[in-house]
Amino acid sequence: MASVKNLKKDINNVLGDVIGAVCDWELENTDKDTKKSQAIIDEVIETFDDLIAKVNAKDVDDSKAHFKAINTELEAKANALIDKVNKLK
C-alpha cells in the first residue's frame, strides 16, 4: 500500500464508478422503477462513509494490516455492489 491518500482515492474512484454504473442504467432504462437502483446508491454511500471512517481511525495497532484489510473489504463490497447493478438489467 503506497499511502493513505491513495487508499482514499481508490475508495472514492471505485465507489464513484459503481454510482456511475447505476446512473447509466437509470438513463438507459427510463421506463423502469428506480427504487432498487436508488437503494444501491444509498448502499454505496453507506459503504463509502464506513470505509473512510475506518481509514481515519487513529487507534490502530498495526496500520499496514489495518489498511490492507480495508482494501480487501473495498474489493469485496464493490464486487457485491456491481453484482447488484448487473442484476438490475
N, C-alpha and C positions, 0 to 999 in steps of 0.2 A: 504494500500500500504506500503510495507516494506521499500523500498528505491528507489531512482532514479536509482541507479546501477542495481537493479533487474528489473525495468521497461525497461531500455535499453537492458538488456539481453533478456527479453520477446519479445521485438520488433525484436531483431536480430534472436532469435530462431524461432519465428512464421513465419516471412517472409522468413527466410532461409529454413524452411520446405516447404513453397509454391514453392520456386525456385527448391528445390529438387524434388517435385512432377512433376513440368514441365519437368525437366531433365529426370526423369524416363519415362514420357510419350514420350519424344522425342526418348529415347533409344528403347522403345517398338514399336514405330511407325516410323521406319526409312524411310518407303516408302511415308510418308505424308509430306506435306509442313509445314515448321516450322515458317512461318511468324506470325501466330496467337500466337504460344507459345512464340516466342521471344518478341512479343508485351506485353504479360503477364509479362514476366521477366522485361521488361522496366518499366511497371507499378508498379511492386513490388519495384524496385529500387527507383522510384519517391516517393512511399509511405514511404519507409524507410527514405529517406532524409527529407521528410516533417515531419514525426513523431519525428525524432531525433532533428530537428530544434526546434520543439515545446517543447521537453523535456529540451533543453538547453536554452530556453528563460529565461531571467533574470528579465524582467519587469512584473512579475505575482503577483497579489494581494493575491489571495487565492490559495496557492500552492497545497493543498490537493485536492481541487475541480478541479484544472487545470490538475493534474496528473491522476485523476480519469477519466476525460473527454478524455484524451489521451488514456488511457487503453480501454475505451469504443470504441473509434474511431479505435483502433487497431483491436479489435474483429470484428467490422463491416466490415472494409476493408479486413481483412483476409478472412472472410466468403465469401465476394463478389469475391475475387480472387480465392478461392477454387472452387466456383461455375463455374467460367470461365474455370478453369482447367478441371473440370468434364465435361463441355460441349465440350471439345476437343475430347473426346472419342467417 
